[in-house]
C-alpha cells in the first residue's frame, strides 16, 4: 500500500510540474529576435504608457548586433491583444496585430518608420516581391480573406 501511495504522489507531482513548465513562445513571438543578416535585434517589450483605453503597450525596440539602440517605436500596440512578428530576408520587420488584423512593417530607410502594409493587388508585378512572410500569421489568421488573397486558399 505504501508503494502505491508513493507512486500516486509521484504521479500527481509529475503532473503538476509538467503543467507548470513554461511554454516556449511561438516562432513568430520570440523576443529577442535576430534579423536574418544578424545586423539587427528586435526586443518586443510591454511598457506602461497611460493613453487612450490602455495602460500597457507592446513596444518595438530595435538595436544593432552590439546592443546599441537604433529605434524605439513611440506608438506601440495595445498589450491586451496579441501581436506576431518576423523578419524577412531583406531585414524588414513585419508585425501582425490581432486586434484589427492589420499588418505593419519597419524598414531601415531614414530611420525605422512604421508603415501599414496594404498590399498592392494581385495584378501588380510587385505583389509577390513585397508581401509579409507567410510565417508571420498565426494559425487562426490563415482563415482571413487577406491571407487567402496573398497566399491562396
N, C-alpha and C positions, 0 to 999 in steps of 0.2 A: 504494500500500500504506500509506503514511503517513497519508493521508486516512482510509482505512478504520480504521486503528488509533486515530486521534484520535476518530473518530465512535463507535467501540466504547467507548473510555474515557469519552467524554462520556455515552453511554447508561448505562453502569454507574454513573457518579457521580450521574446524574439519578435512577436507580432507588434508590440508597442515600439520597439526600437526601429523596425523596418518602416513603420508608419511615420516616424519622426525624422527619418533621413531626408535631408533637403533635396528637392527635385532639381535636377540640372535644368537650367533655362533652355528654352527653345533656341535653335541656332540663330534665329532672327531676333533674339532678345539678349544676346550675350554682351556684357559690358565688363571690362573694356573690349573693344573690337578693333583689330588692326586692319588697315586697308590692304588690298592685295599687293601693292608695291612695298608695303612696310613703312611708307613715309609718314602716315598719319594714324593717330589712335583716337578712337571715339570713346568717351566715357559718358554714359547716359545716367544722369543724376536726377533724383527727385529733390526739388528745392521748395522752400516755403516762401511764397510770394502771395500776399493778400490782395487779390484783384478779381474783378468780375465775380463769378459764382464759386470760385475755387481758391483754396489756400495752397494746395500742393500742385506742383507742375513738374513735368518731365523737362529736363534741360539738356540740349545737345552741347557737349564740350569737346572740342577737337584740339588735339595737341600734335606736335611733331614727335618723331620716334624718341627724341631725347627728353620728352616731357614738357617742352616749352609750350605754353598756351598759345593757340592760334586763333581760337574762336569760341565764344560763349553765346548761344542763342538767347537774345533778350526776350523773345516771345514765348517759347516753350509750348507744351501741350498739356492739357488738364490731366493730372495724375490719376483721377478716378477711372480713366479709360486706359485700355492697353494701347501701346504703340509697338511697332515692329520696325526693325532697321537692318539694313545690309549695305555693304559697299559693292559697287560694280567694278568691272575690270579697269575702268578709267578713273578710279579713286573718287567717284561721286558717292556721296552718302544718300541713301534713299530711306524715307520714313513713311510708313503706313499708319494712319490714325484710325483706330477702331471707332472713335466717336462718330465721325462723319464719312468714313471710307475714302478720305482724300489721301492723295499721295504727294509727298514733297521730296525735293532733293536739294542737296547742298553741294556746291561745286566750287573749288578754289579758283575763282575768277574775280579778281579785285576784292578779295576777302572771301567769305563763305556765305554769300547771300542765300537765304531760304526762298525757294521758288516752289510754287504749286505746279505739279505735272498735270497737264490737262489732256495730254495725248495730241497727236497730230492727225489722226484719222487713218484708216487702213489704206486709203488711196494715195497717201503721201509716201514717197520712197524713203523718207527718213524715219518712218514709223517704227520699223523693227530695230533700227540702229539706236534709237533713243527711247527705250521703254524701261520701266522698272524691272529689276531682275525677278524672275518667277519665284525665287525662294523668299522674297520679301513678304509675301502674303501668307497669313495664317490659313489653316485648312478651311475654316468657315467662310472666309472671304472668296474662296475659289468658286463659290456659287453666284457671286455678284456678276452683274452684266459687264462691268468694266473689265473684270478679269477674263471673262469669256471673250470679249472683244479683242483683248490683247493676245491671249494665248490659245484661243479656240476652246471648244467645249470638250 
